Amino acid sequence: MKTISSAVKLARLLCLSAAAASLGCGSSSNGATQSSGDAGVDAAGMASAVGDAGSGAPVTGLKPNEWVWVPVEGAYCRDGSKTGFAVNLASPGSDKLMIYLEAGGACMDQFFCSAVATPLTFGASEFASWKAGSGSAPSKVDAGLFNRGDSKNPVAGWNMVYIPYCTGDIFAGANPNGMVPNVGPQKFVGYTDVHLDLERIVPTFPGTKKVLLTGSSAGAFGAYANYVQATRAFGSSTPIYVLADSGPPMQAPYVAECAQSQLTGLWGKQGSLADCGSDCSNPKSYFLDFLKHLAKAYPTAPFGLVSSTQDQIMGLFFGYGNPGMCKDSTLPTGSLSGALYTAGLKDAEMQLAGVPNFGAFLFEGTQHTSVETTATLDNGSTNVTPSLLYAGSGAPPDAGTIKLTDWIAKLVNEGKVSNVGP
């Protein structure tokens, strides 16, 4: 039985580290172009027209290297307050675009919704705080993939879009009338919000030749969850690459079957799961099956995962399950041990062994998130010695040591992913 003190510890850790139920994983391969085929339901039928200047209106008045908040009509946080996204033009101009989905917690019951889930509101004032930083926390625009001054940052010269996370549904929800016991009504509309955002983003960057869809924690799963509708929005001629930071696609028993079923029911299967169709029908492996579906529908698109081998925040989330309602006797109460978390990663890798366009950059440690939390992307904890985790495509592992920035650079510049790590 979980004690009150351990629950409080979990809440603090998850809040401080912006934990989320996030997904992503990989094998090894390359791919530079997008498959034109896709499966599932057209999201256009689920969202209303957007834009303060009409449906599909581009964002105007932008200046290079200046972050601008863009309110989006019809986009909401889970409390019903309005939200949007932020945009930053590169200088000089660029034909490449990074779309980043923010990290955060998941709302699934009274404990998580009140203690560890995302903020209820994210508008212009919250974005101003994100941009400026507070106290000892530096500005997010000076860290990781956002750091234009980092010469090792592979996307430093790209146009950038930041999509905040305030829906508590890992960007997968399309249920505006969600009801959480002892919490009340919630708008789980993360997937629908991204659709509305894309209707403004695409015409704002009409000459885009390449897109990196990325995110951390909740945003890592969000990158996968919104991949299909992003390809519909940009069109098959614009390749979209995925970089998922700290979001492994573990299946049962590492993520309890009951938890997966409850989440999909609460957040609405008419969201991202509708894009997966019959490929995502097994309640034990929704997360993993979604990635397999993407690999089948887009066999030349590269998908990459970055994760520590014993991520303590994701281990806490996966192991904690749904307190008081969802328990799995095959796992210990509380967080997944480091060994169990590693076993969950290896299980996912074995499941994806025959998928050539997924790759995982794994490094030893308990770190949670890498691409948004460090001022520079090259740091000691993210230098790993590659090893052949499984046969995959049969290619041998790289020799020596590879840095995170070099691994990301291969993904975004060449469309290549590989498995490296312990």
Protein Blocks (a to p, Z undefined) as FASTA:
>chain_A
ZZfklmmmmmmmmmmnopacdeddddddddfbdcfbdedjdfklmpccedjebghiaceh
iaehiacddddehiacfkopacdddddddddddfbdcddddeddddfbfklmmmmmccfb
dcfklmmmmmnogajbccfklgcjllmklmklmklmpccdddddfkonoopaccfkbcce
hkbpcddfklmmmmmmmmmmmmmmmmbcbdcdddehjlmmmmmmmmmmmmmmnopklccd
dddehiacbddfkbgfklmmmmmmmnopklmmmmnmmmlmcfklmmmmmmmmmmmmmmmb
ccdddddfklfklmmmmmnmpghkaccfkbcehjddfklmmmmmmmmmmmmmmpmkbccd
ddedjbecjklmbfblbdfklcccdddfblmnopacdehjddfklmmmmmmmnopacded
ZZ
